[in-house]
């Protein structure tokens, strides 16, 4: 070692001893590897085996050999430190495997969701257990969910109105008219008025006991076709959209008033109300009958007349309608008869029942008998009824027990006298 040190001094080359535990050494090695286009990891492996990259000419010098010999002693400790660092890195890799494994699982779940959506045309959510659950949309602006009975009752109202309107308009206009109910939906009043074109035929309805007015909106070109038919024209206008003149407005109100009679008869399915026309507007911005964010019920219809068709809508306040229906709801079995019709039907039913004949049976007693004993019965045999002579008899009408009575004689004929009524009349 002394000879080598003297030789280094005479050659004038001072080489520093490299400590592989120093982090700066590894940073310089990585930077050099990047400049040469190599891999830093491969350079790190060469450093661990003692093959660290050095400048040209340094490896051939005796000082380089001495530094390499000196580094052999520190390489052992460096290898131990590097192995410890490798174990820590491996532990960190193991800890990081879970999120890395979750990424393919999430991608697989997304692929399954997309495949389920493409297969059934319905969005499906794949749970952790692999179950496919359909995704249901929820509108936070419409938290009120209509019950099935409520929607069914309104649907019956719509179907009834479409049938009555088909007959009345066909007879009034002298032309085949078809009105079909297309559905019932819940919507905010602001959204509903935003869908109405300007101008349009908007009729404001007063419907007591419903406190908030309703709307009957008819497609404007359809109304003009009705007016032309009433005035004797044989040509159907296509897409005419303008405000009514004074004469047209007066005739249109008569047509709408006739249509409201059928609406009133249809509403009897859920509520007895009086429907009257209070005004007609062309601009939907002027129909301030309820607040913009109030929910409303819209019944949609399609009106076809000859080769022309157009939509028609009936808008009612959901809160006002629900307040009147209460717990009764929209029942399709509601009695829609007037008081006069109800009284007339009751009188007819009472007359029919009063003239109907029925068999009255006085039951003396009941005794169980076997078939063998029945075969042995003959003339002169006595049958014990197991009943006292003064016990009352049971009178049956149509097989149902109604009275209790005692047996006796009236005008030399056998008769019974009612002593108890088992069921009230009526």
SVG drawing of the C-alpha trace seen along z (x, -y; Angstrom):
<svg xmlns="http://www.w3.org/2000/svg" viewBox="-161 -41 168 93">
<polyline fill="none" stroke="black" stroke-width="0.4" points="0.0,0.0 2.9,-2.4 4.4,-1.8 1.1,-2.4 0.7,-5.7 4.2,-6.8 3.4,-6.0 0.2,-8.0 2.1,-10.9 4.8,-10.7 2.1,-10.4 0.3,-13.4 -3.1,-11.8 -5.2,-12.1 -8.2,-9.8 -10.9,-10.1 -12.3,-7.0 -16.0,-6.5 -18.5,-5.6 -21.4,-3.7 -23.6,-4.5 -23.6,-8.1 -26.9,-9.0 -25.1,-11.6 -23.1,-8.8 -26.2,-7.0 -27.7,-10.3 -24.6,-11.0 -24.6,-7.4 -28.3,-7.7 -27.5,-11.0 -24.6,-9.5 -26.6,-6.5 -29.3,-8.7 -26.7,-10.7 -25.3,-7.5 -28.8,-6.1 -28.6,-3.3 -31.0,-2.2 -30.5,-3.6 -31.6,-0.4 -29.0,1.6 -26.4,-1.0 -27.4,-0.5 -27.0,3.3 -23.5,2.8 -22.7,0.5 -23.7,3.2 -21.3,5.7 -18.5,3.2 -18.7,2.4 -19.4,-1.4 -18.9,-3.5 -15.8,-5.7 -14.1,-8.2 -11.8,-6.9 -8.3,-6.1 -9.2,-5.9 -9.8,-2.2 -6.3,-1.4 -4.5,-3.5 -3.1,-2.0 -5.1,-4.5 -8.3,-3.2 -7.2,0.3 -6.5,-0.9 -9.9,-2.6 -11.5,0.5 -9.7,2.5 -10.7,0.0 -14.3,0.2 -14.4,4.0 -14.4,3.6 -17.2,1.1 -19.1,3.1 -20.0,5.7 -21.7,3.2 -23.2,1.6 -24.7,4.8 -26.3,5.3 -27.7,1.8 -28.9,2.3 -30.6,5.6 -32.3,3.8 -33.5,1.1 -34.6,3.7 -36.7,5.5 -38.3,2.1 -39.0,1.5 -40.5,4.9 -42.7,4.4 -43.8,1.1 -44.6,2.8 -46.6,5.4 -48.6,2.7 -49.2,1.0 -50.4,4.2 -53.9,3.7 -54.7,0.5 -53.0,1.7 -55.1,4.8 -58.2,2.7 -57.7,0.8 -58.2,3.9 -61.2,5.0 -62.7,1.5 -62.0,1.7 -63.6,5.2 -66.7,3.9 -67.0,1.0 -66.7,3.4 -69.4,5.6 -71.6,2.6 -71.1,1.5 -71.8,5.0 -74.9,5.3 -76.1,1.9 -75.5,2.9 -77.2,6.3 -80.4,5.2 -80.6,1.6 -81.1,0.8 -78.3,-0.6 -77.3,2.1 -75.0,1.9 -72.9,4.9 -72.5,5.4 -69.6,6.9 -71.2,10.3 -71.8,10.1 -75.5,9.3 -76.9,7.0 -79.2,4.4 -81.0,2.0 -80.1,-1.7 -83.2,-3.8 -83.2,-7.5 -84.3,-9.9 -85.2,-13.5 -84.5,-15.6 -86.7,-18.4 -89.7,-16.1 -89.6,-14.4 -93.3,-13.6 -93.9,-10.1 -97.4,-9.4 -99.1,-6.2 -100.3,-3.5 -103.9,-4.0 -103.7,-7.8 -102.2,-7.3 -104.7,-4.5 -107.6,-6.8 -106.2,-9.7 -105.7,-7.3 -109.3,-6.2 -110.3,-9.9 -108.2,-10.4 -109.6,-7.3 -113.2,-8.4 -112.6,-11.9 -111.1,-10.8 -114.1,-8.5 -116.6,-11.2 -114.8,-13.9 -114.5,-11.6 -118.3,-11.3 -119.2,-14.9 -116.7,-16.5 -117.5,-14.1 -121.2,-15.0 -120.6,-18.7 -118.0,-19.2 -119.6,-16.6 -116.3,-15.1 -114.5,-12.0 -112.6,-13.0 -110.4,-10.6 -109.1,-11.6 -106.7,-9.2 -105.1,-9.5 -101.4,-9.2 -100.4,-9.3 -100.3,-11.0 -97.1,-12.7 -95.9,-14.9 -94.0,-18.0 -93.2,-21.4 -95.4,-24.2 -92.5,-26.2 -91.4,-23.3 -94.9,-22.8 -95.4,-26.4 -91.9,-26.4 -93.1,-23.6 -96.2,-25.5 -95.6,-27.3 -96.3,-31.0 -99.0,-31.7 -101.3,-28.9 -104.9,-28.2 -104.6,-28.3 -107.9,-28.0 -108.1,-28.8 -110.5,-26.6 -112.3,-27.1 -112.9,-23.8 -114.5,-24.1 -114.0,-22.6 -110.4,-22.5 -109.0,-25.8 -106.3,-26.3 -107.5,-26.8 -106.6,-24.3 -105.5,-24.6 -106.9,-23.1 -104.3,-23.7 -105.1,-22.8 -102.8,-22.9 -103.5,-26.2 -103.6,-24.8 -106.1,-22.1 -108.4,-24.8 -108.2,-26.7 -109.2,-23.5 -112.2,-23.2 -113.2,-26.8 -112.9,-26.3 -115.1,-23.2 -117.7,-25.0 -117.7,-27.9 -118.2,-25.5 -114.6,-25.2 -113.5,-22.0 -109.8,-22.8 -107.7,-21.9 -105.0,-24.5 -101.6,-23.3 -99.6,-24.9 -101.5,-28.1 -100.3,-29.8 -101.5,-33.3 -103.7,-34.9 -107.5,-34.7 -109.5,-37.6 -112.6,-38.7 -115.0,-36.5 -112.6,-33.5 -112.2,-33.9 -115.9,-33.9 -116.4,-30.7 -113.4,-29.0 -114.8,-29.6 -118.0,-27.9 -116.1,-24.8 -114.0,-24.8 -117.1,-25.1 -118.6,-22.1 -115.4,-20.2 -115.5,-21.1 -118.8,-19.4 -117.1,-16.1 -114.2,-16.9 -116.7,-17.5 -118.4,-14.2 -115.0,-12.5 -113.8,-14.1 -116.7,-12.5 -114.6,-9.3 -112.4,-10.9 -114.2,-14.1 -117.5,-15.9 -116.6,-19.3 -118.1,-22.1 -115.8,-23.0 -116.2,-26.5 -114.2,-28.6 -112.8,-31.8 -110.4,-33.0 -108.4,-32.3 -104.8,-33.3 -102.3,-33.1 -99.0,-33.7 -98.0,-31.0 -96.1,-33.7 -99.4,-35.2 -100.8,-32.1 -99.9,-32.8 -102.3,-30.3 -99.6,-28.7 -96.0,-29.1 -93.2,-28.1 -91.9,-25.3 -95.3,-23.9 -95.8,-20.3 -98.7,-19.7 -100.4,-16.7 -100.6,-16.8 -102.9,-14.5 -101.7,-14.2 -104.0,-13.6 -103.7,-13.4 -106.5,-14.8 -106.9,-13.6 -109.3,-15.2 -109.2,-14.0 -105.6,-14.1 -104.6,-16.7 -103.5,-15.8 -102.3,-17.9 -101.7,-17.5 -103.9,-18.5 -103.1,-18.8 -105.0,-19.1 -103.0,-20.6 -104.1,-20.4 -102.4,-21.4 -101.1,-18.3 -101.4,-19.8 -104.9,-21.1 -106.1,-17.9 -104.5,-15.8 -106.1,-18.0 -109.6,-17.3 -109.1,-13.6 -107.6,-13.0 -107.4,-9.4 -110.1,-8.3 -107.8,-8.7 -108.7,-8.4 -110.8,-5.3 -112.2,-3.9 -115.2,-2.6 -116.4,-5.9 -120.2,-6.5 -120.5,-9.1 -124.3,-9.3 -126.1,-12.5 -128.6,-12.6 -131.5,-12.4 -130.2,-9.4 -129.3,-7.7 -132.8,-8.2 -134.4,-6.9 -132.2,-3.8 -133.0,-3.1 -136.8,-3.3 -136.5,-1.0 -134.5,1.5 -136.9,1.4 -139.9,2.1 -138.1,5.0 -137.2,6.6 -140.8,6.1 -142.4,8.0 -139.9,10.9 -141.2,14.2 -139.2,16.2 -139.9,19.5 -140.5,19.4 -139.6,22.6 -140.7,23.5 -138.1,25.9 -139.5,28.2 -136.3,30.1 -133.1,31.7 -132.3,35.3 -129.2,37.2 -130.0,40.6 -127.9,43.3 -128.7,44.8 -129.4,48.2 -132.0,46.7 -133.6,44.7 -134.0,47.9 -135.7,49.6 -138.3,46.8 -141.9,47.8 -145.5,46.8 -146.4,46.5 -142.8,46.0 -142.2,43.2 -139.2,40.8 -138.0,39.0 -137.2,35.4 -135.5,34.8 -137.4,31.5 -140.0,30.3 -143.5,29.6 -143.5,26.0 -140.0,25.1 -140.0,22.4 -139.5,23.3 -136.9,21.7 -138.2,19.9 -135.8,19.7 -136.0,17.5 -133.8,18.5 -131.9,20.9 -131.0,18.1 -132.6,18.2 -134.6,14.9 -137.2,15.6 -138.3,17.9 -142.0,18.8 -144.4,21.0 -146.7,23.5 -150.5,23.0 -153.8,22.9 -155.4,20.0 -158.8,20.3 -158.7,24.1 -155.3,24.2 -151.8,24.8 -149.9,21.6 -146.9,20.2 -146.6,17.0 -143.3,15.1 -141.8,14.6 -138.3,13.3 -136.5,11.6 -133.0,12.9 -132.0,10.3 -133.1,6.8 -135.0,5.9 -133.4,3.9"/>
</svg>
